[in-house]
């Protein structure tokens, strides 16, 4: 079994009081494993949430007690804090959030690496807990479906594909004396994150047993949140790794997702609210929002009709709009602009924030999203490859129409007062290729390049 650790940590641990208080070799190894487990938990959270090293992340004390001991978890924390490996943010709320931890600048500078579990006792405990977690997860039909389909993935691309895209474009510059220096800083966390995902999935290329996937170093236990949204390892996988895989039967992976998903769902909920409450004075805005929804053009309309949003990249545009919808009710420029474009929609959104707290809006959106996508995912036959990622479903080309039709039918059912029989939903859901096709694979392109060189006599 593998864990993460900090480079040189074992040598550091030997200098600690906690280590020297252990009377036997087995107890010293157990201390090392427990320390590495806490380090691993922090690193895995960073990888899962795509949060850079150094940021405080919450770790529940119940989890710490369960894995490293009710009577020893605080000693492990103190040991790592004393060695300058982690730092604790003591602020926590029993009912809202747990204590949070972060890697120190010292630990980040030393670097992260893989290690093994040394203690037989700790290895046995980890295996036993993983077995229980696996059985609990596998007993849930939708989580079992996710595990089974994730185990069907196959990595086809070379590591070079993501490496050359995540490193700075001008990383190497030759100096006057002929030495090569790094001209731009490397985002080591991003490199570590990509390496972790790639290596873990590549190691599963010849594996079809979902239990092996469940026990891999990158995997975390799939969970269903209170909103109904499902979180699992594929939902966290970086874009370039997602592009690098296809099914083990060599089928390319496609995605079916909702255009402008979160704004579209908010529009649907507001349209339903307006219909239910028979609000007459919003007819013009009602028809306008319905039209934008059906043509899948919400983001494009906002960008074209706002000087503030005009010129933003798609990612920045999306982030700014979602922040205005889901963040606290403050007179920010994005909030003002959306209120100008959709006054009654935003009046409704901001009223929810005022009366129930701003988090209620994102909960409403995620609940409606889950009510569409999770319920459709359950209906996809188990012999079909499919994976859900929040507001989209991954599938193969032959099943695109099946998934798209199920999504359209679900929206019609949930919003029957809004989406009428004559409304065409073809543009509400879009499809796109996720996997890299054969002709664009690094290996294919390199082979074509060398073949051309041989033909032209450049290479003997």
Steps between C-alpha positions, in 0.01 A plus 500: 500500500627846408485831680646845447776652708740794497849441363740441788218471752621168647832662591317794655276271702800331662584833667160532666412429863203292390724267298757456774226421753404190301663195661491253210572502129137409421369796699743734325383374160139538611569864595657558157199349325252702702688822427509412130128427508426852624740649245333286231152612602596865463670442162209293368259779595713746303495267200127434530397865542772641271611735776869599506735383774506736795127559519321383814262210433247350739557155649232356723622385840275193468701392198829559681383298800380219277829459312779607732344441840267670743778542755787565261374729221580817696855376568543441125383855429739643761786293362450630145448856623816479713704377202375789288312279252142616560332797659160496666227759477332455840181680398214256460130462567354181640187537288641662185864413425792307647859605568714559195863421422753611242845396387767748611730683255777272633305186403408644160864583430614149597244355258248218491570136419339156522582257777381163629331394823774345717306374800312172466254618765416822317483324164248252642292784644498695173397191303220424745364856485524506120308172484219645711494820291494298180212281613299804613566679170432195283165443672375828350388432139598839355843505673560140393419602143756781520773268633430232240506748211809679629682165500422477125725796420829459314784754471618526138703820499865545595596711807667746262153611389420667832858583601565731205167673556528569873865613506576864411552548126840668551622283786853459366720793403868467407717754685817667371726238654303220336315387812127430487284674757129491573360832382153454650406338831347152476168447676613191689158433646350485151774264386452277807123496447526398136764238579281354773196464277691375197708242686202370697280454196781362285564236770137390457527443124500121538258495793122458478427433866336810656647402838852559364389842382349570842832421667715706261699788646305770316150369568276637773170356617213623276243700693153640444459848647186637664412671172513165321816587305748212477872549562745237378850477357401553135323824593835626636721378216693775314392583146815374325479165680133470411592551134768231524264209566242295319326174586691173527314388186666797326184709464542877505320682779247774433316731737141619502459813708260787553582829332575774755401242760469695825337814350271270296391319815444829685294622204293179507438537874402866463272424203331229708468745791345767274253249356404359838439844650331631183719810487356703212730803475810293407364364171761674284794382714340156532485453122849643458652261757314204354631583153861529622461173691368309199770626266780435751617858471498645851876556533527639146213744558650628826840555341358673194278735701730606783811715481613347829489141375605577143850378414529255791623150421237229528642374831512850655155580365354181648673551835383862527138418413483203737652712776232764450228235520638296791707742711380729778241762412725800446480779241797370300537596135410149374189500721400845372551397138292184534232698682492744208470221243261279700344722770225264617720191497764670712237656728380144570858371547596784735177459698591136564844610621348762728237270649685166513870584466706517182594129512135412443531607134788264419322223693186563295703486176689186595183326621323573170811392310509170690129450447570510127838334452516249785151370427585464131826325588306244702285422195791430265524119462786347698647337189561848351816695581403821680645727768339805657693822567256741665334666199616263228503129422789322331413224259608347168394621157244225444307601815504881461144513371376273780649725768388821330142375467490393865621846608244678284220277631606567859497878452158482337368299794647720774405829333181401321337840567793678335620263227200437278453220249592716199825627657814362337772408754761398244720803578461481878733199507818486295739215420877511456788258465710460816759239401790586271438331162764266358647746250566758775674268748860597581619153400323522163639845429854402602487187282380711205780750563776236509354325194518827310859554618602155376327556167676833453835353604534724806546196727697189402 
